[in-house]
């Protein structure tokens, strides 16, 4: 395993549409996923998309903590259902210390492939749903700053506090 460099704001790979993964049971793909987890945990973050480590392929990893299950590896993910809305604070490892408020679906159902190419469906709510939507946007070259309002710089402590406050105000519709 190895920690890879997280590409930052302005890197052209971040605004490119990533390509479908077509080769499965592939040691290079497995290595990429392992490295993405290591990079994400070290940052630390709750999700990471392959373009953020310079690989323009439709791969994401996520781990939003025990209450959300996981960790998750989603390859070629597609949102097949979304429901409700939530407004919450969001940041991105490609934009250190920058945060904004982003409206997302409260719940999504995502269809994706695993490392062996097998399709599965996963239902996600709240933070995990937000995380999947943020990372899938990355695969389409869309960044949270394109959708966020009230962009601001925060320290990690300030962010944690704001997130705790905002989570209690999740809007369900
Ligand atoms: Zn991001």
Backbone and ligand atoms as CSV (ligand in chain L), in Angstrom:
chain,resi,resn,atom,element,x,y,z
A,1,UNK,N,N,0.848,-1.197,0.000
A,1,UNK,CA,C,0.000,0.000,0.000
A,1,UNK,C,C,0.882,1.244,0.000
A,2,UNK,N,N,0.321,2.277,-0.532
A,2,UNK,CA,C,1.073,3.528,-0.588
A,2,UNK,C,C,0.104,4.700,-0.551
A,3,UNK,N,N,0.563,5.751,0.070
A,3,UNK,CA,C,-0.223,6.982,0.070
A,3,UNK,C,C,0.069,7.721,-1.228
A,4,UNK,N,N,-0.987,8.103,-1.929
A,4,UNK,CA,C,-0.787,8.833,-3.183
A,4,UNK,C,C,-1.028,10.323,-2.962
A,5,UNK,N,N,-0.488,11.105,-3.855
A,5,UNK,CA,C,-0.635,12.562,-3.751
A,5,UNK,C,C,-2.071,12.954,-4.110
A,6,UNK,N,N,-2.707,13.741,-3.244
A,6,UNK,CA,C,-4.060,14.217,-3.538
A,6,UNK,C,C,-3.954,15.457,-4.424
A,7,UNK,N,N,-4.584,15.361,-5.594
A,7,UNK,CA,C,-4.560,16.494,-6.530
A,7,UNK,C,C,-5.419,17.629,-5.995
A,8,UNK,N,N,-4.892,18.839,-6.154
A,8,UNK,CA,C,-5.544,19.998,-5.570
A,8,UNK,C,C,-6.209,20.863,-6.639
A,9,UNK,N,N,-7.050,21.752,-6.146
A,9,UNK,CA,C,-7.752,22.729,-6.969
A,9,UNK,C,C,-6.859,23.242,-8.110
A,10,UNK,N,N,-7.384,23.235,-9.332
A,10,UNK,CA,C,-6.613,23.749,-10.470
A,10,UNK,C,C,-5.988,22.640,-11.299
A,11,UNK,N,N,-5.869,21.424,-10.721
A,11,UNK,CA,C,-5.324,20.298,-11.484
A,11,UNK,C,C,-6.366,19.862,-12.521
A,12,UNK,N,N,-5.983,19.804,-13.812
A,12,UNK,CA,C,-6.992,19.520,-14.848
A,12,UNK,C,C,-7.674,18.158,-14.703
A,13,UNK,N,N,-7.040,17.197,-14.032
A,13,UNK,CA,C,-7.665,15.874,-13.885
A,13,UNK,C,C,-8.973,15.963,-13.086
A,14,UNK,N,N,-9.081,17.002,-12.239
A,14,UNK,CA,C,-10.261,17.132,-11.375
A,14,UNK,C,C,-11.519,17.553,-12.133
A,15,UNK,N,N,-11.339,18.154,-13.308
A,15,UNK,CA,C,-12.517,18.643,-14.041
A,15,UNK,C,C,-12.796,17.825,-15.307
A,16,UNK,N,N,-12.090,16.694,-15.424
A,16,UNK,CA,C,-12.318,15.791,-16.566
A,16,UNK,C,C,-13.364,14.744,-16.194
A,17,UNK,N,N,-14.140,14.299,-17.199
A,17,UNK,CA,C,-15.066,13.186,-16.938
A,17,UNK,C,C,-14.252,11.884,-16.931
A,18,UNK,N,N,-14.366,11.127,-15.859
A,18,UNK,CA,C,-13.560,9.905,-15.729
A,18,UNK,C,C,-14.129,8.777,-16.592
A,19,UNK,N,N,-13.249,7.878,-16.995
A,19,UNK,CA,C,-13.629,6.764,-17.891
A,19,UNK,C,C,-14.151,5.555,-17.112
A,20,UNK,N,N,-15.048,4.814,-17.750
A,20,UNK,CA,C,-15.566,3.580,-17.163
A,20,UNK,C,C,-14.430,2.583,-16.959
A,21,UNK,N,N,-14.504,1.828,-15.871
A,21,UNK,CA,C,-13.570,0.721,-15.672
A,21,UNK,C,C,-14.109,-0.465,-16.462
A,22,UNK,N,N,-13.262,-1.062,-17.281
A,22,UNK,CA,C,-13.706,-2.191,-18.101
A,22,UNK,C,C,-12.999,-3.492,-17.731
A,23,UNK,N,N,-11.870,-3.365,-17.038
A,23,UNK,CA,C,-11.103,-4.561,-16.680
A,23,UNK,C,C,-11.227,-4.812,-15.174
A,24,UNK,N,N,-11.733,-6.019,-14.828
A,24,UNK,CA,C,-11.908,-6.372,-13.418
A,24,UNK,C,C,-10.963,-7.525,-13.063
A,25,UNK,N,N,-10.963,-7.909,-11.780
A,25,UNK,CA,C,-9.989,-8.900,-11.310
A,25,UNK,C,C,-8.587,-8.478,-11.734
A,26,UNK,N,N,-8.333,-7.181,-11.584
A,26,UNK,CA,C,-7.106,-6.585,-12.111
A,26,UNK,C,C,-6.235,-6.119,-10.936
A,27,UNK,N,N,-5.025,-6.671,-10.796
A,27,UNK,CA,C,-4.165,-6.274,-9.668
A,27,UNK,C,C,-3.917,-4.765,-9.609
A,28,UNK,N,N,-3.869,-4.109,-10.764
A,28,UNK,CA,C,-3.641,-2.654,-10.760
A,28,UNK,C,C,-4.838,-1.910,-10.163
A,29,UNK,N,N,-6.033,-2.418,-10.463
A,29,UNK,CA,C,-7.255,-1.817,-9.914
A,29,UNK,C,C,-7.308,-2.048,-8.403
A,30,UNK,N,N,-6.949,-3.271,-7.977
A,30,UNK,CA,C,-6.943,-3.589,-6.545
A,30,UNK,C,C,-5.928,-2.715,-5.793
A,31,UNK,N,N,-4.779,-2.518,-6.413
A,31,UNK,CA,C,-3.744,-1.666,-5.822
A,31,UNK,C,C,-4.240,-0.220,-5.703
A,32,UNK,N,N,-4.906,0.247,-6.761
A,32,UNK,CA,C,-5.446,1.611,-6.743
A,32,UNK,C,C,-6.410,1.789,-5.571
A,33,UNK,N,N,-7.320,0.816,-5.395
A,33,UNK,CA,C,-8.321,0.908,-4.329
A,33,UNK,C,C,-7.647,0.871,-2.953
A,34,UNK,N,N,-6.683,-0.016,-2.773
A,34,UNK,CA,C,-5.951,-0.069,-1.493
A,34,UNK,C,C,-5.271,1.263,-1.195
A,35,UNK,N,N,-4.622,1.807,-2.208
A,35,UNK,CA,C,-3.921,3.086,-2.027
A,35,UNK,C,C,-4.902,4.224,-1.750
A,36,UNK,N,N,-6.063,4.162,-2.403
A,36,UNK,CA,C,-7.068,5.216,-2.169
A,36,UNK,C,C,-7.553,5.176,-0.726
A,37,UNK,N,N,-7.773,3.961,-0.186
A,37,UNK,CA,C,-8.181,3.862,1.220
A,37,UNK,C,C,-7.089,4.428,2.125
A,38,UNK,N,N,-5.850,4.043,1.878
A,38,UNK,CA,C,-4.767,4.512,2.737
A,38,UNK,C,C,-4.653,6.040,2.679
A,39,UNK,N,N,-4.776,6.579,1.486
A,39,UNK,CA,C,-4.689,8.028,1.292
A,39,UNK,C,C,-5.846,8.740,2.002
A,40,UNK,N,N,-7.050,8.153,1.877
A,40,UNK,CA,C,-8.242,8.754,2.497
A,40,UNK,C,C,-8.144,8.731,4.019
A,41,UNK,N,N,-7.738,7.574,4.587
A,41,UNK,CA,C,-7.652,7.473,6.053
A,41,UNK,C,C,-6.571,8.394,6.609
A,42,UNK,N,N,-5.503,8.551,5.854
A,42,UNK,CA,C,-4.399,9.362,6.348
A,42,UNK,C,C,-4.749,10.848,6.325
A,43,UNK,N,N,-5.633,11.247,5.400
A,43,UNK,CA,C,-5.893,12.688,5.175
A,43,UNK,C,C,-6.324,13.470,6.416
A,44,UNK,N,N,-7.343,13.087,7.233
A,44,UNK,CA,C,-8.301,12.024,6.984
A,44,UNK,C,C,-9.533,12.563,6.260
A,45,UNK,N,N,-10.202,11.664,5.523
A,45,UNK,CA,C,-11.445,12.027,4.845
A,45,UNK,C,C,-12.414,10.869,4.915
A,46,UNK,N,N,-13.657,11.085,4.469
A,46,UNK,CA,C,-14.662,10.012,4.510
A,46,UNK,C,C,-14.935,9.432,3.128
A,47,UNK,N,N,-14.360,10.052,2.098
A,47,UNK,CA,C,-14.541,9.540,0.743
A,47,UNK,C,C,-13.429,10.047,-0.150
A,48,UNK,N,N,-13.177,9.301,-1.231
A,48,UNK,CA,C,-12.141,9.727,-2.176
A,48,UNK,C,C,-12.482,9.136,-3.548
A,49,UNK,N,N,-12.314,9.949,-4.576
A,49,UNK,CA,C,-12.572,9.501,-5.947
A,49,UNK,C,C,-11.233,9.386,-6.675
A,50,UNK,N,N,-11.133,8.415,-7.599
A,50,UNK,CA,C,-9.852,8.158,-8.266
A,50,UNK,C,C,-9.237,9.399,-8.933
A,51,UNK,N,N,-10.037,10.285,-9.557
A,51,UNK,CA,C,-9.399,11.477,-10.151
A,51,UNK,C,C,-8.625,12.313,-9.127
A,52,UNK,N,N,-9.013,12.213,-7.855
A,52,UNK,CA,C,-8.295,12.974,-6.824
A,52,UNK,C,C,-6.880,12.460,-6.583
A,53,UNK,N,N,-6.593,11.230,-7.036
A,53,UNK,CA,C,-5.201,10.769,-6.983
A,53,UNK,C,C,-4.632,10.692,-8.403
A,54,UNK,N,N,-5.256,11.410,-9.322
A,54,UNK,CA,C,-4.704,11.557,-10.671
A,54,UNK,C,C,-5.093,10.462,-11.650
A,55,UNK,N,N,-6.030,9.574,-11.239
A,55,UNK,CA,C,-6.451,8.473,-12.110
A,55,UNK,C,C,-7.872,8.753,-12.592
A,56,UNK,N,N,-8.019,9.000,-13.881
A,56,UNK,CA,C,-9.315,9.400,-14.414
A,56,UNK,C,C,-10.183,8.181,-14.742
A,57,UNK,N,N,-10.533,7.440,-13.691
A,57,UNK,CA,C,-11.384,6.253,-13.821
A,57,UNK,C,C,-12.510,6.334,-12.812
A,58,UNK,N,N,-13.616,5.636,-13.129
A,58,UNK,CA,C,-14.819,5.741,-12.302
A,58,UNK,C,C,-14.748,4.785,-11.097
A,59,UNK,N,N,-13.970,5.197,-10.115
A,59,UNK,CA,C,-13.750,4.417,-8.896
A,59,UNK,C,C,-13.859,5.358,-7.707
A,60,UNK,N,N,-14.593,4.933,-6.668
A,60,UNK,CA,C,-14.602,5.720,-5.438
A,60,UNK,C,C,-14.542,4.803,-4.231
A,61,UNK,N,N,-14.003,5.332,-3.156
A,61,UNK,CA,C,-14.019,4.634,-1.875
A,61,UNK,C,C,-14.662,5.550,-0.838
A,62,UNK,N,N,-15.292,4.940,0.171
A,62,UNK,CA,C,-15.944,5.734,1.212
A,62,UNK,C,C,-15.960,4.961,2.517
A,63,UNK,N,N,-15.848,5.690,3.611
A,63,UNK,CA,C,-16.013,5.129,4.941
A,63,UNK,C,C,-16.467,6.263,5.850
A,64,UNK,N,N,-17.762,6.263,6.168
A,64,UNK,CA,C,-18.328,7.356,6.964
A,64,UNK,C,C,-18.487,6.957,8.424
A,65,UNK,N,N,-17.808,5.895,8.840
A,65,UNK,CA,C,-17.876,5.481,10.249
A,65,UNK,C,C,-18.831,4.313,10.431
A,66,UNK,N,N,-18.738,3.718,11.626
A,66,UNK,CA,C,-19.453,2.470,11.916
A,66,UNK,C,C,-20.941,2.509,11.640
A,67,UNK,N,N,-21.593,3.636,12.005
A,67,UNK,CA,C,-23.060,3.659,11.875
A,67,UNK,C,C,-23.513,3.555,10.420
A,68,UNK,N,N,-22.598,3.787,9.475
A,68,UNK,CA,C,-22.966,3.728,8.059
A,68,UNK,C,C,-22.490,2.441,7.382
A,69,UNK,N,N,-21.905,1.514,8.142
A,69,UNK,CA,C,-21.406,0.285,7.531
A,69,UNK,C,C,-20.151,0.580,6.722
A,70,UNK,N,N,-19.824,-0.343,5.828
A,70,UNK,CA,C,-18.650,-0.116,5.001
A,70,UNK,C,C,-17.391,-0.667,5.613
A,71,UNK,N,N,-16.213,-0.352,5.118
A,71,UNK,CA,C,-15.948,0.611,4.039
A,71,UNK,C,C,-16.482,0.134,2.675
A,72,UNK,N,N,-16.682,1.115,1.785
A,72,UNK,CA,C,-17.291,0.837,0.495
A,72,UNK,C,C,-16.332,1.104,-0.664
A,73,UNK,N,N,-16.403,0.223,-1.662
A,73,UNK,CA,C,-15.697,0.418,-2.936
A,73,UNK,C,C,-16.772,0.408,-4.015
A,74,UNK,N,N,-16.903,1.483,-4.731
A,74,UNK,CA,C,-17.901,1.566,-5.795
A,74,UNK,C,C,-17.194,1.831,-7.119
A,75,UNK,N,N,-17.413,0.917,-8.072
A,75,UNK,CA,C,-16.798,1.056,-9.392
A,75,UNK,C,C,-17.914,1.260,-10.407
A,76,UNK,N,N,-17.728,2.220,-11.283
A,76,UNK,CA,C,-18.740,2.609,-12.281
A,76,UNK,C,C,-20.096,2.907,-11.628
A,77,UNK,N,N,-20.121,3.675,-10.521
A,77,UNK,CA,C,-21.379,3.898,-9.798
A,77,UNK,C,C,-22.359,4.795,-10.572
A,78,UNK,N,N,-23.644,4.478,-10.370
A,78,UNK,CA,C,-24.721,5.286,-10.964
A,78,UNK,C,C,-25.802,5.472,-9.923
A,79,UNK,N,N,-26.288,6.696,-9.775
A,79,UNK,CA,C,-27.417,6.933,-8.863
A,79,UNK,C,C,-28.682,6.548,-9.627
A,80,UNK,N,N,-29.418,5.557,-9.097
A,80,UNK,CA,C,-30.612,5.116,-9.807
A,80,UNK,C,C,-31.890,5.618,-9.146
A,81,UNK,N,N,-31.753,6.201,-7.950
A,81,UNK,CA,C,-32.930,6.753,-7.269
A,81,UNK,C,C,-32.443,7.788,-6.266
A,82,UNK,N,N,-33.128,8.933,-6.217
A,82,UNK,CA,C,-32.826,9.872,-5.129
A,82,UNK,C,C,-34.112,10.418,-4.560
A,83,UNK,N,N,-34.041,10.775,-3.280
A,83,UNK,CA,C,-35.245,11.120,-2.533
A,83,UNK,C,C,-34.930,12.188,-1.492
A,84,UNK,N,N,-35.788,13.189,-1.384
A,84,UNK,CA,C,-35.657,14.187,-0.332
A,84,UNK,C,C,-34.464,15.101,-0.542
A,85,UNK,N,N,-34.287,16.012,0.386
A,85,UNK,CA,C,-33.136,16.914,0.311
A,85,UNK,C,C,-32.504,17.073,1.689
A,86,UNK,N,N,-31.242,17.401,1.688
A,86,UNK,CA,C,-30.538,17.747,2.926
A,86,UNK,C,C,-29.570,18.872,2.560
A,87,UNK,N,N,-29.456,19.817,3.464
A,87,UNK,CA,C,-28.469,20.878,3.274
A,87,UNK,C,C,-27.451,20.722,4.383
A,88,UNK,N,N,-26.184,20.644,4.019
A,88,UNK,CA,C,-25.177,20.445,5.050
A,88,UNK,C,C,-23.828,20.962,4.610
A,89,UNK,N,N,-22.954,21.019,5.574
A,89,UNK,CA,C,-21.606,21.516,5.304
A,89,UNK,C,C,-20.790,20.416,4.620
A,90,UNK,N,N,-19.978,20.846,3.677
A,90,UNK,CA,C,-19.184,19.889,2.903
A,90,UNK,C,C,-17.798,20.466,2.660
A,91,UNK,N,N,-16.819,19.571,2.646
A,91,UNK,CA,C,-15.460,19.961,2.291
A,91,UNK,C,C,-14.928,18.957,1.294
A,92,UNK,N,N,-13.652,19.092,0.912
A,92,UNK,CA,C,-13.090,18.216,-0.113
A,92,UNK,C,C,-11.584,18.175,0.077
A,93,UNK,N,N,-11.003,16.970,-0.005
A,93,UNK,CA,C,-9.555,16.854,0.201
A,93,UNK,C,C,-8.765,17.607,-0.871
A,94,UNK,N,N,-9.402,17.904,-1.984
A,94,UNK,CA,C,-8.715,18.666,-3.042
A,94,UNK,C,C,-8.770,20.179,-2.797
A,95,UNK,N,N,-9.525,20.591,-1.770
A,95,UNK,CA,C,-9.648,22.012,-1.409
A,95,UNK,C,C,-9.414,22.154,0.092
A,96,UNK,N,N,-8.165,22.021,0.541
A,96,UNK,CA,C,-7.913,22.018,1.996
A,96,UNK,C,C,-8.483,23.262,2.689
A,97,UNK,N,N,-9.120,23.019,3.825
A,97,UNK,CA,C,-9.662,24.074,4.696
A,97,UNK,C,C,-10.824,24.867,4.113
A,98,UNK,N,N,-11.309,24.465,2.935
A,98,UNK,CA,C,-12.426,25.195,2.337
A,98,UNK,C,C,-13.717,24.396,2.535
A,99,UNK,N,N,-14.752,25.078,2.985
A,99,UNK,CA,C,-16.032,24.415,3.247
A,99,UNK,C,C,-17.161,25.266,2.711
A,100,UNK,N,N,-18.283,24.594,2.432
A,100,UNK,CA,C,-19.455,25.329,1.972
A,100,UNK,C,C,-20.699,24.522,2.271
A,101,UNK,N,N,-21.860,25.141,2.090
A,101,UNK,CA,C,-23.124,24.446,2.313
A,101,UNK,C,C,-23.631,23.939,0.971
A,102,UNK,N,N,-23.960,22.659,0.930
A,102,UNK,CA,C,-24.391,22.053,-0.327
A,102,UNK,C,C,-25.701,21.311,-0.121
A,103,UNK,N,N,-26.636,21.551,-1.038
A,103,UNK,CA,C,-27.896,20.807,-0.999
A,103,UNK,C,C,-27.713,19.508,-1.774
A,104,UNK,N,N,-28.080,18.414,-1.149
A,104,UNK,CA,C,-27.969,17.087,-1.762
A,104,UNK,C,C,-29.259,16.326,-1.514
A,105,UNK,N,N,-29.415,15.189,-2.228
A,105,UNK,CA,C,-30.529,14.296,-1.923
A,105,UNK,C,C,-30.306,13.701,-0.540
A,106,UNK,N,N,-31.411,13.516,0.208
A,106,UNK,CA,C,-31.304,12.924,1.542
A,106,UNK,C,C,-30.945,11.450,1.453
A,107,UNK,N,N,-31.557,10.804,0.448
A,107,UNK,CA,C,-31.345,9.367,0.291
A,107,UNK,C,C,-31.064,9.066,-1.173
A,108,UNK,N,N,-30.148,8.161,-1.427
A,108,UNK,CA,C,-29.902,7.701,-2.797
A,108,UNK,C,C,-29.808,6.180,-2.818
A,109,UNK,N,N,-30.142,5.627,-3.966
A,109,UNK,CA,C,-29.817,4.219,-4.227
A,109,UNK,C,C,-28.814,4.240,-5.375
A,110,UNK,N,N,-27.678,3.610,-5.140
A,110,UNK,CA,C,-26.590,3.610,-6.120
A,110,UNK,C,C,-26.365,2.179,-6.594
A,111,UNK,N,N,-26.178,2.064,-7.906
A,111,UNK,CA,C,-25.826,0.774,-8.495
A,111,UNK,C,C,-24.344,0.881,-8.861
A,112,UNK,N,N,-23.574,-0.145,-8.556
A,112,UNK,CA,C,-22.136,-0.082,-8.836
A,112,UNK,C,C,-21.586,-1.488,-9.013
A,113,UNK,N,N,-20.349,-1.582,-9.460
A,113,UNK,CA,C,-19.668,-2.869,-9.586
A,113,UNK,C,C,-18.605,-2.988,-8.501
A,114,UNK,N,N,-18.329,-4.232,-8.090
A,114,UNK,CA,C,-17.236,-4.445,-7.140
A,114,UNK,C,C,-15.943,-4.758,-7.911
A,115,UNK,N,N,-14.895,-5.084,-7.178
A,115,UNK,CA,C,-13.585,-5.315,-7.815
A,115,UNK,C,C,-13.597,-6.484,-8.791
A,116,UNK,N,N,-14.602,-7.373,-8.640
A,116,UNK,CA,C,-14.706,-8.510,-9.559
A,116,UNK,C,C,-15.639,-8.221,-10.729
A,117,UNK,N,N,-16.244,-7.026,-10.716
A,117,UNK,CA,C,-17.142,-6.655,-11.814
A,117,UNK,C,C,-18.593,-6.981,-11.550
A,118,UNK,N,N,-18.884,-7.534,-10.358
A,118,UNK,CA,C,-20.259,-7.901,-10.031
A,118,UNK,C,C,-21.054,-6.652,-9.641
A,119,UNK,N,N,-22.265,-6.522,-10.229
A,119,UNK,CA,C,-23.116,-5.367,-9.913
A,119,UNK,C,C,-23.827,-5.576,-8.586
A,120,UNK,N,N,-23.989,-4.507,-7.830
A,120,UNK,CA,C,-24.770,-4.540,-6.591
A,120,UNK,C,C,-25.452,-3.184,-6.409
A,121,UNK,N,N,-26.433,-3.165,-5.512
A,121,UNK,CA,C,-27.135,-1.909,-5.218
A,121,UNK,C,C,-26.906,-1.555,-3.765
A,122,UNK,N,N,-26.790,-0.285,-3.485
A,122,UNK,CA,C,-26.630,0.140,-2.105
A,122,UNK,C,C,-27.496,1.369,-1.849
A,123,UNK,N,N,-28.155,1.345,-0.677
A,123,UNK,CA,C,-29.022,2.438,-0.276
A,123,UNK,C,C,-28.264,3.262,0.752
A,124,UNK,N,N,-28.261,4.572,0.605
A,124,UNK,CA,C,-27.520,5.413,1.554
A,124,UNK,C,C,-28.352,6.616,1.944
A,125,UNK,N,N,-28.235,7.003,3.218
A,125,UNK,CA,C,-28.921,8.195,3.715
A,125,UNK,C,C,-27.916,9.120,4.385
A,126,UNK,N,N,-28.364,10.335,4.630
A,126,UNK,CA,C,-27.604,11.341,5.384
A,126,UNK,C,C,-26.163,11.470,4.885
A,127,UNK,N,N,-25.180,11.323,5.805
A,127,UNK,CA,C,-23.776,11.593,5.451
A,127,UNK,C,C,-23.269,10.667,4.338
A,128,UNK,N,N,-23.641,9.381,4.393
A,128,UNK,CA,C,-23.156,8.447,3.367
A,128,UNK,C,C,-23.740,8.799,1.998
A,129,UNK,N,N,-24.999,9.204,1.992
A,129,UNK,CA,C,-25.653,9.632,0.752
A,129,UNK,C,C,-24.936,10.875,0.193
A,130,UNK,N,N,-24.667,11.832,1.073
A,130,UNK,CA,C,-23.934,13.047,0.679
A,130,UNK,C,C,-22.554,12.679,0.115
A,131,UNK,N,N,-21.889,11.770,0.799
A,131,UNK,CA,C,-20.552,11.362,0.391
A,131,UNK,C,C,-20.583,10.715,-1.008
A,132,UNK,N,N,-21.500,9.775,-1.222
A,132,UNK,CA,C,-21.600,9.139,-2.548
A,132,UNK,C,C,-21.866,10.195,-3.631
A,133,UNK,N,N,-22.766,11.141,-3.348
A,133,UNK,CA,C,-23.100,12.155,-4.358
A,133,UNK,C,C,-21.888,13.041,-4.662
A,134,UNK,N,N,-21.156,13.415,-3.621
A,134,UNK,CA,C,-19.954,14.242,-3.784
A,134,UNK,C,C,-18.915,13.498,-4.633
A,135,UNK,N,N,-18.688,12.214,-4.314
A,135,UNK,CA,C,-17.650,11.457,-5.026
A,135,UNK,C,C,-18.077,11.139,-6.462
A,136,UNK,N,N,-19.350,10.844,-6.671
A,136,UNK,CA,C,-19.827,10.576,-8.036
A,136,UNK,C,C,-19.711,11.853,-8.875
A,137,UNK,N,N,-19.977,13.002,-8.266
A,137,UNK,CA,C,-19.743,14.279,-8.963
A,137,UNK,C,C,-18.285,14.374,-9.436
A,138,UNK,N,N,-17.344,13.978,-8.566
A,138,UNK,CA,C,-15.918,14.004,-8.946
A,138,UNK,C,C,-15.689,13.214,-10.237
A,139,UNK,N,N,-16.380,12.074,-10.372
A,139,UNK,CA,C,-16.183,11.224,-11.546
A,139,UNK,C,C,-16.680,11.915,-12.814
A,140,UNK,N,N,-17.577,12.889,-12.632
A,140,UNK,CA,C,-18.067,13.663,-13.777
A,140,UNK,C,C,-17.353,15.009,-13.903
A,141,UNK,N,N,-16.307,15.202,-13.130
A,141,UNK,CA,C,-15.548,16.452,-13.196
A,141,UNK,C,C,-16.248,17.631,-12.533
A,142,UNK,N,N,-17.227,17.307,-11.662
A,142,UNK,CA,C,-17.973,18.363,-10.958
A,142,UNK,C,C,-17.433,18.472,-9.535
A,143,UNK,N,N,-17.146,19.684,-9.107
A,143,UNK,CA,C,-16.539,19.897,-7.785
A,143,UNK,C,C,-17.541,20.566,-6.847
A,144,UNK,N,N,-17.383,20.321,-5.553
A,144,UNK,CA,C,-18.380,20.841,-4.605
A,144,UNK,C,C,-18.475,22.358,-4.630
A,145,UNK,N,N,-17.369,23.011,-4.996
A,145,UNK,CA,C,-17.403,24.485,-5.033
A,145,UNK,C,C,-18.359,24.998,-6.128
A,146,UNK,N,N,-18.654,24.124,-7.128
A,146,UNK,CA,C,-19.610,24.500,-8.176
A,146,UNK,C,C,-21.039,24.565,-7.634
A,147,UNK,N,N,-21.282,23.858,-6.524
A,147,UNK,CA,C,-22.646,23.735,-5.990
A,147,UNK,C,C,-22.821,24.427,-4.642
A,148,UNK,N,N,-21.719,24.789,-4.007
A,148,UNK,CA,C,-21.779,25.261,-2.621
A,148,UNK,C,C,-22.164,26.735,-2.535
A,149,UNK,N,N,-22.824,27.076,-1.433
A,149,UNK,CA,C,-23.038,28.476,-1.092
A,149,UNK,C,C,-22.256,28.728,0.192
A,150,UNK,N,N,-22.021,30.011,0.479
A,150,UNK,CA,C,-21.349,30.386,1.721
A,150,UNK,C,C,-19.996,29.672,1.882
A,151,UNK,N,N,-19.176,29.672,0.823
A,151,UNK,CA,C,-17.840,29.058,0.904
A,151,UNK,C,C,-17.001,29.811,1.931
A,152,UNK,N,N,-16.311,29.063,2.792
A,152,UNK,CA,C,-15.516,29.707,3.845
A,152,UNK,C,C,-14.357,28.825,4.280
A,153,UNK,N,N,-13.325,29.446,4.809
A,153,UNK,CA,C,-12.190,28.689,5.329
A,153,UNK,C,C,-12.422,28.397,6.797
A,154,UNK,N,N,-12.203,27.131,7.189
A,154,UNK,CA,C,-12.399,26.730,8.586
A,154,UNK,C,C,-11.246,25.843,9.021
A,155,UNK,N,N,-10.952,25.872,10.302
A,155,UNK,CA,C,-9.986,24.914,10.854
A,155,UNK,C,C,-10.713,23.586,11.027
A,156,UNK,N,N,-9.977,22.468,11.181
A,156,UNK,CA,C,-10.651,21.176,11.380
A,156,UNK,C,C,-11.616,21.188,12.570
A,157,UNK,N,N,-11.267,21.903,13.633
A,157,UNK,CA,C,-12.134,21.948,14.823
A,157,UNK,C,C,-13.427,22.702,14.524
A,158,UNK,N,N,-13.277,23.839,13.838
A,158,UNK,CA,C,-14.467,24.633,13.488
A,158,UNK,C,C,-15.390,23.826,12.579
A,159,UNK,N,N,-14.766,23.064,11.649
A,159,UNK,CA,C,-15.566,22.240,10.733
A,159,UNK,C,C,-16.372,21.196,11.499
A,160,UNK,N,N,-15.708,20.493,12.431
A,160,UNK,CA,C,-16.393,19.453,13.199
A,160,UNK,C,C,-17.592,20.023,13.946
A,161,UNK,N,N,-17.398,21.187,14.515
A,161,UNK,CA,C,-18.465,21.802,15.289
A,161,UNK,C,C,-19.629,22.164,14.362
A,162,UNK,N,N,-19.304,22.771,13.239
A,162,UNK,CA,C,-20.372,23.160,12.305
A,162,UNK,C,C,-21.112,21.944,11.780
A,163,UNK,N,N,-20.358,20.868,11.522
A,163,UNK,CA,C,-21.016,19.679,10.987
A,163,UNK,C,C,-21.988,19.103,12.007
A,164,UNK,N,N,-21.572,19.068,13.260
A,164,UNK,CA,C,-22.447,18.557,14.312
A,164,UNK,C,C,-23.716,19.406,14.398
A,165,UNK,N,N,-23.572,20.728,14.302
A,165,UNK,CA,C,-24.738,21.620,14.363
A,165,UNK,C,C,-25.665,21.378,13.171
A,166,UNK,N,N,-25.050,21.264,11.991
A,166,UNK,CA,C,-25.849,21.127,10.763
A,166,UNK,C,C,-26.552,19.782,10.681
A,167,UNK,N,N,-25.910,18.725,11.192
A,167,UNK,CA,C,-26.530,17.401,11.093
A,167,UNK,C,C,-27.848,17.343,11.824
A,168,UNK,N,N,-27.966,18.148,12.880
A,168,UNK,CA,C,-29.233,18.147,13.611
A,168,UNK,C,C,-30.304,18.940,12.851
A,169,UNK,N,N,-29.897,19.597,11.761
A,169,UNK,CA,C,-30.889,20.385,11.005
A,169,UNK,C,C,-31.162,19.781,9.631
A,170,UNK,N,N,-30.851,18.492,9.469
A,170,UNK,CA,C,-31.086,17.860,8.172
A,170,UNK,C,C,-32.550,18.020,7.766
A,171,UNK,N,N,-32.744,18.386,6.527
A,171,UNK,CA,C,-34.109,18.588,6.029
A,171,UNK,C,C,-34.537,17.321,5.295
A,172,UNK,N,N,-35.664,16.803,5.661
A,172,UNK,CA,C,-36.179,15.631,4.955
A,172,UNK,C,C,-37.457,16.040,4.236
A,173,UNK,N,N,-37.580,15.674,2.978
A,173,UNK,CA,C,-38.820,15.998,2.272
A,173,UNK,C,C,-39.185,14.896,1.296
L,1,ZN,ZN,ZN,-14.023,15.979,-3.051
